[in-house]
Amino acid sequence: MKSPAVPRSDLSRRRFLGNLALGGVAVLAGGLVPSARGAEAPDLLASRHGRKLGVALLGLGSYAGGQLAPALGRTRLCRLAGAITGTRAKGEQWARDYGFPEKSVYGYDTMDRLADNPDIDVVYVVTPPALHAGHAIAAARAGKHVISEKPMATTVADCDAMIAACRAAGVRLSIGYRLHFEPHHGELERLARAGDFGPFERMEGGFGFRLSERVWRVDKKLAGGGPLPDVGTYVIQEACRARLEEAPVAVTAREGRKERPELFNEVEEEISWTMEFTGGAACAGFASYGRGANHFRAEAPRGWVEIEPAFSYRGIAGRTSRGPMRFPSVNQQAAQMDDFAACILTGRKTPVPGEMGRRDVAIITAIYEAAATGKRVAVPT
């Protein structure tokens, strides 16, 4: 799941439908971000398919309500078509608010019935990380494509089970890496691929905020850890992307001092780590629930890239050694979901597949081992 949490939007059904009608401009500007992958014409794809793909949100917390549901009102290729929740009354209220039928509200224990609902094509799993595997597997068995929020899971074994279940069911699996569809981050990848500055060799990034509530994020059984898998994943993602999706070969790490041990008695409050890549490249990372951070910098022999704020839902800004980046603001979640819909409709591979999520969970696991042992730990492939 994403963080920091954003309160649930109070969009009415009328406003939601209005956004649906107006969403084309924002999403056309950024929803299918042009890149090396190419971008399909959304109206043509939607026309060819005959309807937008139906997305059901599984887990109706702050990210689903504050970000994903409004974003679905701005997509060109998909729409909010259902909800899966542990509270039936909440799901029924969502149906009224967003205009889908109450028959498309399911419980976690009735997900097998999704197989009988042709209006739902995709299930977006937005529950705490330890629950992702079970929910994603259930959705796949019902014949639905799956988006899993990040981190993909809390163990590599669960990631493998999710990938295997989707493969067996013949459905697509994608991870909710929204920043792969944001243009400042896309420029970092473009520069890395073009080799304008040479390979990025020195990288540094951090993401953190002050968490004050006793929520699932401090429950190790549900979260799998503290800020590292929650917000540290963004730094890991960015470093690997700057290296053209190369995984680090080894990591070192150190957990920071706990200023509030009464709140962080199961997970770390903050952590710092270093990722070593081939050829001597390295990235220093930092993640915290105690203080703010939101930046990424990559240096190469002939230039550098700096993004700050780097990982927010909006307001991202960046510059390079050549000058400031000038890109329009995009709805990252709308762009992400439209791209996955395009992948389903065209057969194109998603740029953020389950295998990428598995890679990142393996890196996180190695970082925790390094912090616990004080040793350099090789990242398994």
N, C-alpha and C positions, 0 to 999 in steps of 0.2 A: 504494500500500500504506500501511497505518497505521503509526504510530510513536508513542512508542517501542515496540520489540519486546517481546513477552511470551513467555516460554518455553512450549513446547508442552505442553498438558495431557496427563496420563497416564490420562485417562478410559478405563476398560475398557468393553467392549461392555455388560456388565451395568449399570454406572453410567450409560452413555449412554442405555440403554433406560429406566432408572429416571428419569432427568431428563426423558425424553420423556413419561413418564406424569405427572410432577409439574409440568411446565413451564407448565401452564395458568394457574396463579395469577400468576406473574411476568409472563407475556405478556399476560394479560387486564388486568393493572394498567397495563402500559406497552407491550405489544407492538403494539397497534394504537392509538396514542395519539390520543385524541379531539382534533379540531382543526377548523379551518374546512373541511377537506377532508371531514370526516365519517369514521366508522369502521364498517365492515361487521361483522356478527356472525360471528366466525371459525368457530364450530361449524357454523353454517348454510351458510357457503360451502364448507367441507370436505365436508359431507354432500351438498350439491348436486353437487359435482364428483365425488364417489365415492372420492377418495383425496387424500392430500397431494401437492403438487407436489414432484417429485424435483429436488434441487439437486446438481450436481457441482462440486466445488472444483477449480479449475485453478491449480496451484502449491501445494505442501504445506509452506509455510514456517511461521514462527512465528505469523503472524496467522491463517492458516487453521487451524493446530492449536491455538493458544492461545485464540482467540476465536470464529471462525466455526463450527468443528465443534461445540464445546460449545453454542453458541447455537442451532444447528439441533436440538439435543435439547430446546430450550425453546420452539420455534415451534409454532403451531397449524395453519398452513396449508402447511408444507413440511417436508422431511426430507432428510437426507444420503443421496444415492442413488448417488454415484460419485465418482471422482477422476481427474484428468488430471495426469500428472507425468512428469518426465524419468527417474525411477528406478522401474522396474517393481516391485522388491521393496518399496519404501516404499509404493506404492499398494496392493499386496497385503496389507501389514500393516494399513493403514488399513481395508481391506475386512474383515479379521478383527476389528479393534477396534470398528468401528462397524456391523457387521452388514449390509453390502451385498455383492452377489455380485462375485467377482473378474472376471467378464465385464464389469463396469461400471468397470474400471480401464483407462484409455487413456494413450497416450503423446502428446506434442505433435505427432508425425508421423502419428498415426492418428485424429485428431479427426474426420475425415470419416465414420468408422464410428459416431459418435454419432447420425447420422441413422437408424440401424437400432435404436436403443434407446429404446423408448417410456417407460421408467421415468425417464428424465432429461428434465426440462422446461426447466431453467435451468442455465446455466454461469456460475459466479462466478469472474471472472478476478482472481487474486491474485498475479500475477508482477510483477517490476519494471516501472515505468511505460513504458519504451521498448518493451516486449513486449506491452503491452495491445492495441494496434491489431491486430496479426497474430492474436493469440489470440481476440479478440472477433469479428473478421471470420470466422475459421474456425468458431467456434461458431454464428454467425448462418447461415452457409452450410449448416450441418448442421441448421438448423431449430430451434435452441434460443434461448430468450430469454437475455438477457445482463445481468449486473451487472458493471461494471468498477470495480475499486478506484480510489481517488483517488491522485494526479491522474489524470484520464481518460487522458492520453497526454502525450507530451513536445512535440508540435507541434499547432497548430490544424489543419493538413492531415490529420494522423492522426485527430483528432477527427471531422473531416468524413467521412473514409473509414469510420469506425466507424458513424456515424449513417446514412450512405448504405447500407452493407451490411445493417444491421438493417431499414431501411425496405424495401429490395429483397426481403429474405427474409420480410417480414411478421411480424417478431418484435419484442418490446419491448426497450428499452435503458435501463438505470438506472445511476446512479453510487453508489458506496458511501458516501454522506454520512450516516453513522449519527446525527449530532447533529440531523438534521431530525426525528428520532423520539424525542427526549429532552425531557421536559416543561419544564425550566428554559429551554431554548432555544425551545421552543414558546411559552412565556409572553412572551418577547421579541417574537416575531412577532405574538402576539395584541395586545400593547400597541401595536405599530406599526400594525396594521390598525385597531384601535379608535380610535386617536388620543387615548388618555387623556392622554398627556403632551405631545402635539404631535409633529411629526416629529423623529426623532433626527438631530441636526446635528453633534454632536461625539462621535467614537468613538475608542477606543484598545484595542488588544489585542496579546497576545504569546503565543507558544508555543515552548518550547525545552527541550532536555535535553542532557546531555553525552554525546556519541557518542565512544567510545574505540576501536571496532573498525574495521578496514579491511573494510567490507562493501559491498554494492552501492550503498548510499546515498552513497558518496564516489566512485563511478564515474559520471562525467557521461554517458557513452554509455548506461548503463542507467537512471540516475535522472533525467536531463534537467536536473539542478541539485542544489543542496544542501538546506538546511532550508526554503527558500521553497516549492517544490512539495510537499515532504513534510509539514511541520507548519504552514508559513505559510498553506497552503490553508485551514485552519480559520478563521484570522482574516479572510481574504478572504471566505469563505462567510458568516461571522457579520455582517460589515459590510453585505454585499449583502442579507442577510435582514432586517437592521434597517431597510433602505431599501426593503423590500418587493420584493426581487429586482432592484432597479435596479443596473445596472453602473456603475462609475465612469467619468467622462468623460476623466480624465487621471491620471497618476501621476508621482511623483518618488521617487528611491530612492538609497540609499548602502550599499555593502557595508562591513561592519565589518572591523577589523584581524584578520588571521589569527594566532592565538596558537600554532597547531600546523600550520604550513605543510607539514610532512612528511606529515600525514594529509590535509589539505585542499589538495592540489596541483591538483585538477581542479574542485572546486566551492567555493562560499563556506562559511565557517564560521558567519557570521551576517550578517544583512541587515536593514535597516530601510527602511520606505517610507511614503509618504502617498498615499492614494486620494482624489481630489476627485470629489464628486458634484454633481448639479445643485443650484442654489439656495445654493451656498456650503458645503454639508455636507462633512465630511472625516473620514477615519479614519487614524490613525497605527498602523502595524503593525510587528511585530518577530518574527523567527524565528531560532532559533539551534541549533547543534550544540555550543556551547561552554558554555552556562549555562541554568539552568532559568527557565521562564516559563510561566504557565498562567492567563491572565485575559482578560476582555473587559468593557469598560464603554461604555455608550451614554447620552448626555445629550440631553435635549429641553428645550424652554422651560418645561415644567411638571413635570418629573420625570426620574429616571434609573434605569438598570438596571445591575447589576453581577453578573457571574458569575465565581466563583473558588473552587475550581478550575473551569475552564470547558470543557476539551477532553478530559478523561480518559475512560477506559472506564467508570469508576464513581466515586462520591463527589462528583459535581458539586453545587455549592451556589450559591445566588444570593440577592440581595436587591434591592429597589427602594426608591425614596424613600418608599414607603408602609410598608416593613417587609420582613422576611425572606420568601423564597419557601419554601413547604412542599409539596414534591412527593415521591412515593415514588421510590425507586431503580428503574430499569428496565434490562433487558438491551437495550442499544441495538442490537446486531447482530440479535438475534431480532426486535425491533420493525421494523427496517429490512427484513429479509427477508420477514417476514409481510406488511408493507405492499405489497411488490412482488408477492407471490403474490396478494394481494387485487386488485391492479390487473389482473393477468393474468386472474383469474377473473371480474371484473366489467366489464372494459373501461375502467375508470377510468384516467386519466392518472397516471403516477407524478409525485410532487412533486419528484423529483430526476432529471430526464431527461438524456439525452446533451447536449442543448443547454445545460444548466446547467454541465456539466463543460467543454464547449467554451468557454463564457464565462470560466470561471476560468482555463483554460489561456491564453486571450488576455490576461487581466490579468497573469498571471505573466510572459508573454513581454514585455509592455510594461514591467513592473517591472525585468526584467533589462536591457532596453535603456536605461532611465533610469539604472540604476546604472552601466552601462558608459560612457554618454555624459555623465553629469552634467546632463542636460537634462530638462525636463518633457516627457513623452511622452503623446500622446493614445492612448486605448484604442480599438482598432478594433471596430466592431460586427459 
